[in-house]
Amino acid sequence: QVQLSESGGGTVQAGGSLRLSCAASGRSFSHFAMGWFRRSPGKEREFVAVVGGDNGKAYYADFVKGRFTISRDKGASTVYLEMNSLKPEDTAVYYCNAQIASNAFWGQGTQVTVSS
């Protein structure tokens, strides 16, 4: 059974930093893209960042460019999201995602709260 497990969420003041981690179990995603989405209160889930498996290329939503960095352990099914200069509007539940063709796998989410 495939599982994605996130960790690293918490409460931080505006301008602070957090690092989220996501580890996959049940199968390897080392050759496939892994990424992060988030759902803010009252909003739909939205894309944050993704990193390729083999090429390691990273893509970001405009609202996190320059503040967030996605990375992964080479050859492993672990992905990270380094979040700096956090803003209150970054408050959300952050979900790890892994995609194989049309199959999407999701973690349970980790809460990030940024206080002003």
N, C-alpha and C positions, 0 to 999 in steps of 0.2 A: 504494500500500500504506500503510495507516495504521500509524503508529508513535507510541508514547508514550515519551519519554525522561526518566527521572528523574535528578536530581543533587542534591548537597548533603549526602548522608549522611556518617557518620563516627563517631568515638569522642569522647565528652565525659563529663566528670564529672557526678555527680548535682548538680542545681541549675543546670546550664548550659543553653545554648540552641543550636539548630540551625535552619537554614532549608532546606527542601526545595523544589526546583523541578521542574516537569514541563512539557515542551513537546510538543505534538502536531504531527505532520506527516502529509501525505497527504490530509487533508481538514480542514475547519473544524469546530470544536466550540464556536464562540462562542455559539451559541444553545442549547447543551445542557449538562447538568450534568456537572461534573468533580469528582473527589474523591480521597480517600486511604483505603486499607485497610492493614492490617499483619498480619504473621504472626510471632508470637513462637515461640521454640523449644518444640516439643511441643504447640502449640495450632493451632486452625484459623484461617484468615484471618478478620479481623474488621474491621468498619467503624470508621473514625476520624472522617472529616468529609467533607462534600460542599457544593458551592456551585452554585447555579443559574446557568443561562446568561443568560436574559433578565432575570430578577428579581434575580439576585445574592444570593438568600437563602442563608444558611449554616446548616447543622445539624451537631451534634457528638455523638459518643458521650459518655456521662456521664463516663467516666474521663479525658477530656481537656478538659472544659469549664473555662474560666478559665485554661488553660495554653497551649492551641494555638489558632492563628488561621489559618483558610483564607482565601485571597483569589485573585483572578484579574485579569489584565489585561483591561480592558473591550474587548470586540470582538475579543479574541484567544483563541487556544487554549492558553493558558498558565495554570497554576495553581500556587499556592505553599502551603506549610504552615510557618508560623512556630511553632516548638516551644520553649516556655520552661519553666522549673522542671522539667526532665527528671528522671525517676526511673529506677532500674535496671529496673523492670518495663516501661518504655517500649522496652526493647531488642527489636528486631524488624527484619524486612525490611519496608520501607514501599513499597507499590505505588500507582502512579497509576492512576486509572480514569476512563473516559469512557463514557457510556451514551447510546445512541440507540435508543429503543424497546426491543426485546428484545436488541439487540446490545450486548455489553459489550466494551470494549477495555482492555487492560492493558499497563502498562510492565513492564520486566524486574525492577524492584525495586532499592532502594538500602538498604544496611545501616546501621542506627543502633544504636550500642552505647553504653549509659550505665553507667559504672563507679561503684561506691559508694565 
